[in-house]
Amino acid sequence: MMSDFKNKVSNAYFNIVDIDNTLDKKIKSLPRRHGGTENSDTVGDLIDDLKYFLEELISEVQWWNIL
């Protein structure tokens, strides 16, 4: 069960890394649209937030030694 979770989290992390490496600077600089409005965050910021979250999740799960 936990191995399946580990695989899903790892897959999500490597997918977001691939997205980050695939998109060019112009696309990453596009403003984030939230609720139909734009704000100061960019697509690149969202990608960075997702990578950070997944890295922290992996670190926490490994710390508890349940992977």
TADA-V958505 format. One record per helix or strand of 2 or more residues. SS is the DSSP state (2 for helix, 1 for strand). FROM is the first residue (numbers start at 1). LEN is the number of residues. Records with the same first field share a line. If there is no record, write none. Layout:
BEGIN
SS=FROM-LEN ; FROM-LEN
END
This chain:
BEGIN
2=2-21 ; 25-4 ; 43-21
1=31-4 ; 37-6
END
